[in-house]
Amino acid sequence: MRAVVLALPLSLACALLHADRADACGGLFCATASPSPVDQQAERVLFEVNDDLSVTATVEVKYQGDPSAFSWIIPVSATPSFIETGSASVFQLLDAATRPSFIAPQQDFSECDAPGMGPGGFACEERMLEMPVPPPSDQVPTSGGGVVVTEYPNVGPYTDIILVEGEDPSEIVSFLNDNGYLVTESMRPIFEEYSSEAQRFLAVQLQPSAEAKDIVPIRFHCPAPGPVIPLRLTQVAAAPEMGIVVFIAGAQRYRPALASGFSELLVPPEDVHIDNQGRNNYFPLISKLIDDLGGLGFVTQRAQPGAQVLPLLNNIFLGTEDEEAARTELTRLFTERPYLTRMYSRMSGHEMVVDPVFEPSEGGDVDGSIDLSGQTVQMCGDEGDTPPCGLLYCGNIDACATTELGDGCACNGSRTARASTAPDGTPTVSCVPTSYDFVGGVSMQGCDGVDCGEGVCFPQNGSATCRCAEGAAAVVDGNNPALVRCVAAIMAYGPEQLTWPVQPGAPATQQACSGNRGRAGGLLSLALLFGSALALRVRRRRH
């Protein structure tokens, strides 16, 4: 039995979703290149909208762990006419060429000892941009109890590629469990919901000789119209604040369909900030903006004719074996489908309760730039540094708190702190609901040996998390970045702090707590209610 269902699905009306390391400019603001916010952890999917409105989807599958435990399931609304492997280099080229870029703010060196140098002595150095099968045939439907199974030939490292359909959801779940896929009781309602919508399930496993490093994108064509992402099943294995990059190549710009409940966003440039070390609040700000919409939103990062995207590939060099083939594939793509839309979102599993549908948009071009030229960064001194909790988003009902070990999360009473990975690949912490659990104790990492410090361990959806005591906040465990630890909090801030409302170096608005213990929970709720960036004293008094 496979220990995990790896559902990073993304359905088109058939649909479905690794990103390698990517370094842009070596300095903060370069004359030859614009700094770009890079999400190295995001899931990426490419939809090609054909002339008949059918969709060809390529999804980049991310997986780390035991290859024998790998499985991938995605709901589809029509039988794929072919399934093949895709190219990771296509995603790397497309991502690097279209990611948003900053028009740099003004730099004030008046407080610096050496003009042109900021803290740590960084300057502007150039660095090369390092980015980190024939169609199957003879599909033969077979019967497996109360289900109909369509088998596809093996492609690349993948085997046992099947499409499962049937009228009885229980029969489908039983078939999957009997054939090496783990569907727990808590997952069953999701499968039942998709089955009631006449969805089918495309299931894939790795060949016995394959390793996790052999995993490549999966590409398939569905005759049903329209790009759709089946987030309801994605929630089973989603990491906190998971980044999702959606590319749609078609005849025109695309946007989330209002009928699906999702909204289209543009990031307000006035809320984006960069400090004098090159750190910026772009990704945590997006998390907050999406949460403000109940998790139902996508940011349009770029929308342009493909003819304007192709020249951007000229300055990108991968060094991969199939790089030239990938460039040829993108030339073909934009010849046949002349317009590209890039959208981005950040969601946690508990927010993935609706499947976003995408539809044509009459909106104009979006060039991908974020103009910060109206801002000025003090390159030396505290005024140019990030304010406390200016880079960490814990959740829309949670607080970010400063500690002696750095910023951490003081989660709401109904939530628990979990280790996760930030867009730049570094360990971070997030708050997730205690009720979010699809594993149900199966293959769960227990709490034995886990030290939460000033908190208690709580097993949640296969991970050991920490519920911190009052007056404490969770930070990444210095001995094990896959875990968090609760330590004494000093100051707590609401999510509005992400817009850097308090000038660095200026005292934050404070409200002292009476008694020997801070009451961060009650006071913070007032701060969130009024939308302020209230800083709360939560340090315990020492006796």
N, C-alpha and C positions, 0 to 999 in steps of 0.2 A: 504494500500500500504506500503510495506517495504521501509524504508527510505534509506537503503544502499544495494548495491550489494556487498557482501563480497566475492570477488573473490581472494582467495589466491590459485589459481589453480596451480596445477602443474600436461600436458596430457601425456601420455606415448607414445606412439603413441596413448595411452589413458592416461593421467597423472594428474598433480596436485600440498599442504603443510600445540609457547608457549615454551617456555623453562623455567623451573623453576630455582630458584636461585641455584647457584653452587659455593661453596667456596672450593678452593684448599688449599695450604699451608698457614698457618697463618702468617708466617714470609716471608721474601723476598726470600731467597734461602735456602732450607732445604735439609739435607742429606738424608732424608727418602722419599722425594717426589720432583718431578720437578714442578716448577711453570708452570701453563698452562693459555694461553689466553682463556677466556670464553665469548662467546656471548650469554647472557641470553635472548636476544630478537629475535634470529634467527628463521626463519621458517625451519622446518625439514621435509624431505620426504625420504622414503625408497622404493627403487625399487628392486624387486626380479625378476631376469631374469630366466625364466624357461627353461627346456630342449628344448621345442619347440619354444623358443625365445619370447613367449608371456610374459607379464609382470604383476606381482601383485604389486600394489602400496599401500602404507600406507602414508597418509598425516596428519600431525598434524595441526589442525585447531585452529587459534588464534582469539579470539574475546573478546572485552570488550564493554559493553553497554547494551542497552535494548534488552532482549532476544526476544521480539516480533518483533524486527526489523532485526533479523538475517536472512540472506540468503546466500547461497553458490552455485556458478555456476562454472563448469569447462568444457571446451571443450574436447571431446574424439573422437577418430577416429574409434572406434568400440564399439559395445554394450557390456557393462560389463556383464560377466556371473554371477557375484555375487557382492553384496555390504554388508559389515558388519562393525562392529566397531573394532578398533584396540586398542592397549594398550599404554598409555602414558609412562608406566614404561619401555617398550622396548626402546623407544627413549631416556629416561633418562640414562639407562644403556649403550646403544650403544654410546651415545654422550660422556658420562664421560670416557668410556674406550678408545675412539679413538681420542679425541681432541688432538691437537698438544701440545708438551711440550718443555720447554726451558732447554737446558744444560746451567747451570748458568754461568755467567761471573765471572772473578776473582774479589775479593773485597779488596779494599785498605782502611784500617782503620788508616793509618798513621796520619791523621789529626784529629782523634777522641780523645776526652778526656778519654772515657772508651772503651778499646779494645772490639770488638765484637758487639758494639752497633752502630746503625746508627741514623739518625735524627728521633726524635719522640720516640726513645728508642725501636724500633722494633727489635726483635731477631727471632730465629727460633723455633717456637712452632708447635707442631703437632695439627691438627684439623681434625676431621672426615669429610670425603667428603660428604657434604649435597647436594643432588640434589633437588636444589630446585625442542556369538550370532550365531546362525546358519545361513548358507547361505540362502538368500531369494529364493523363488521359485514362480512358477505360474506367471511369468511376462506376462502381457496381453497388447499387443499394442492396443491403442485406437486412435481414430481420434479426433482432436480438430481443426476444420476449415481446414487450409491448412497444418497442421503439424500432425506428428504421435507421439504419446506419449506412452512410455513404463513405467508402474508403478511398483515400487518395494515395498516390505513390509517394514514397519517401523523397524528401528534397533536402539537400545539404545535410546538416546534422540531425534533422528531425525525422521521426518515425511515428508509426501508429497515428497517422493524420486521419481523423474521422470527423464526419458531420453527423450529429445525433439529433433526431427529431421524434416527436411523439405527442399524443394528446394528453397522456397522463404524466404530470411532473414527477410523481413518485417513481414511475418506471424509468424515467430519464436519470434521476438521481441514483437509483439502484444500479443502473447500467454503468454509470460513471464510477461509482464506488467499487463495483465488481471488476472494473477494468483498470484499476490502478490510480484513480483520481479520488482525492479525499474531499467529500462534501459533507460537512458537519450539519447537525440539526439547526444550528444558528444560521447557516448559509442557505438552508432549504427554502425559506420564504422568498429569497431573491430569485432562485431558479424557478420557483413556482410562478412568480410574477412575470418573468420573461416568457415562460412557457404559455401562460394565459394570453400573452400577446402574439402567439404563434411564432415566437422566435425559435431558432434552431441553435445548436451549440457546436462550434468548431473546436476540436480538442487536439492537442499536439503534445508529444513527448520527445525526449532526446534519445538518439540511438545509444545502445549500451556502451559503445566504444567512445562516445563523444564526451568532451569535458565542457565545463561552464564557459571557458574561453572560446569555444567553438560556436557559441550561440551568435546568430546573425539575424538581421531583420527578416520578417515574414511579409510577403507581398501576395495579395490576392484580389481578384475581381469579383464584384457582386452586381448582378443585373438590377437590383432595386435602386431607386434614385435617392440621392441626398446623403451627405456626410452626417453621421451621428456617432457620438462617443458613449458607449455603455458604461457610464460611471458607476451605476448601481452595483455591478459586479466588480469593478475596479476597487471599490471600497474594502473588499475582503483583504487585500494585501497592501493597501496604500500606506506609505509612510506619512508622518505628520507634515503638513504644508508641502505636499508633493507638487513639484513643478510640472506643468503639461504644456508642451509646445505643439501647436497645430498649424501645419502648412496646408493651404488649399490652393491648388493650381486649377484654374478654370478659365472661363471666358471673361469674368469680371470679379470685382471684390466680393468677399463674403463676410458675414457677420453672424453672431448667435441669433437664432430665431426667437423673437419675442414670445411666440406661442409656446416655446419650451420652457419659458420662465427665466431664461438667461439674458443678461444685459451686456452691451458692448461698452467698454471703458477706454478712455485715454488717460494716461497718468498726468496729473497737473504738474507742469515743470516747476511751479513755485513751491511745491511740497518736496521736491527731490533736492537732496543736499549731499555735498562731498566735503570731507574734512581735509586737513593739510597732510594726511598720510594716504590719501587716495581712497579711503573707505567711504561708502555711500549707503544710503537708506533705501535704494530702489526696490529691492526684493521684499524686505519686511513691509514697506509701504504698500506694495501690491497685495500682500497677504491681508493687510488691514482693509484695503479698499474692497477686496473680494468678500471678506467677512461682513463688511457693512451691508452687502447685498445678500446676506444669508448664504454665502458660498456660491451664488449663482451669477458668475460674471467671467468675462474674458477680456483681457486688454489687447487691443489691436496695436501691435508693435510696428508693423510695416504692411503697406498695401501699394503695390507698384506693378507696372507692366514687366513681364519677364525680360524684355529687351533691356530694361534698366538694371536688372539684377545680374544678368550674365557678366557684364564688365567688372562687377565687384569680385568675381571669382579669380580675376587675374593676379591679385595680390595675396592669394591664399595658397599655401603649399603644405600638403599633407605628408608626402613621402610614403604613401601606402601603395601596395602592388596594383590596386585597381583604381588609382586616382584618375588616370586618363579616361578609363571607361566610365567613371562617375561623371566627369566633365561632359563627355559625349552624351550620357543619359540626361543630364540637366539641359543640354542644348536641345535635345529631342523634346524634353518635357515642355520647355517654354516656346518651342515652335508650334507644338500641337495645342497647348493650353496657355494662352498669351498673358495671363494675369496671375500674380501670386499674392496671397494674403497670409500673413503670419500673425497668429494670436497666441496669447500666453495666459495661464492662470496658475494659481497656487491654492490647493485645497487639501484638507485632511479627510481621512476616510469617512468620518461621521457626517461630513457635509455632502457626500456623494450620493444623494438620494434621488436625483433627477438626471436623466440623460440629456445632455445638450445636443440640439439639432442646429445645423448651420444652413443659412439661406443666402441667396444673392443679395447684395447691397448696392444701393445707388450712390453711396458715399464716394468721395474723391480719394486721391492718393494720400498715403501717409508715408513720409520719407524715412521714418525710423529714428530721427534725431530728437534729442531732448535738449532744448536750449537753456543752458544755465549761465549764459554770458551776462545776464543782469545781476548775478550774485558776485560777491567778493569773498575770497577765502583768505584769512590771515594765515600766512605760511609759517609763522613762528609764534610761540606763546600759546597759552591755554585757549584764547579766543578762537583759534582755528581748529581745535580738537572737537571730537564728537561729544555731545552732551551725554550725561548718564542715561542709559537705556535708549539711546538714539538709534541703535542698530538691531535690537532684539525684540521680536514680536512674539508674545506668549499666547495671545488669544484675545478675542474681543470682550471677554468677561474676566480676564485675568490681569495680573499686574506683573510688570517687569521690576525687579528689585536689584539694587546694587548690593554687593557683598565684598568681603575682603578678598575673595577669589574671582571677582569680576561680576558682570551682570548675570542674573539668573531669573527664574520664573517663580512667582508666588501664585500658584494656581487657585482658582475658585474651589470652594468646598466640594463641588460635584465633579471635579476633574483631578487628574493625576499627572505628574511630570514624567516625560519620557524622553530619552536620548534620541536624537535624530541627526541628520546631516544637513548642513547649510548649503546654499547654492555653490559656494566656493570650495566645497568638499571638506570643510572643517566640521568637527563635532559641535553640536548645539543642543538646546533643550526646547521642548514645546509642551503645552498643556493639552491633554486630550480627555474626553469624557470617560469616566469609569465604566459607563454602560457600553462603550464601544468594544465589543469582543465577539469575533466570529470564530475563533479557534476553540473556545469552550473547553479549555483544559487539555486538548489533544496536542501532543508534542510541544507543550508550553514550557518555556524557560521559567523554572520555578524561582522562588525567592531565597532558596537555601544559599547561604554564604553571601548574600547581597546586603551590604551595609548602607543604609540610607541616611546615616548620620542623625540629624534632628528631624526624623520622619520615619515612616514605616513603608516596607516594600509592599507593592500591590501588583499581582500578575495580571497583565492586560493585553489581550490579543496576541499572545505569544511572546511578550516582552516583559521583563521586570521593570516596573516603574516605581516612583516614590511619591507618597503623599506626605507633604511636609507639615510639620507642626506650625501652629500660629507663630508668626514672627520669624519664620524661616523661609528660604527660597531655594530652589533646586538649581544646581550648576552641574556642568559636566564633571564626572568623576575623574580626577587627575590620574588615577591608577588604571582606569578602564573606561575609555571614551564611549563604549557602548552602553554605559550606565550613567545615572545621575546620582547626586548626593545632596542632601539638604543641609544648608549651613545658615548661620544667623544673617538675617537681612538688615540692611542699614536704612535705605530709602526706597520707597515703592512709587512707581509711576504708572498712570493709565496709558492705553494705546496711543492717545494723542501726542505722547512724547516723541513718537516716530517722525512727526513733522518738525522736530527741533524747535518748538515754540519758545523755549528758554535759551537765551544766548549763552554759549559756552563761557564759563567763568563767572556768570552771574548767579547769585543764590536762587535756588528754586523756591517756589511758594511752598511753605511748610505749615504743617498743622501738627502740633505735638499731641501725643496720646497720653491720657491720664493713666495712672496705675503703673504697675511694674512691667506689664507686657503691652506691646503695641497691638492695636486692633485694626490690622490692615484691611480685613475683609469689609467691615461695615463702612469705614471711612472711604475706602476706595470706591464703593458702589456710588457714593455721592459724587465723587470725582468723575466717574463714567457717566452718571446721569446728566451732569451739566456739561459734559464734553470738555472738561478742563484737563490740564496736565499736572494735576495736584501732586506734589511730592509729600509723602507721608513718613513720619518718623516711626520706624518699627524696630529699632535696636532695643534689645532687652537691657535693662539697667543691671550693672554689675554690683554685686554686694561684696 
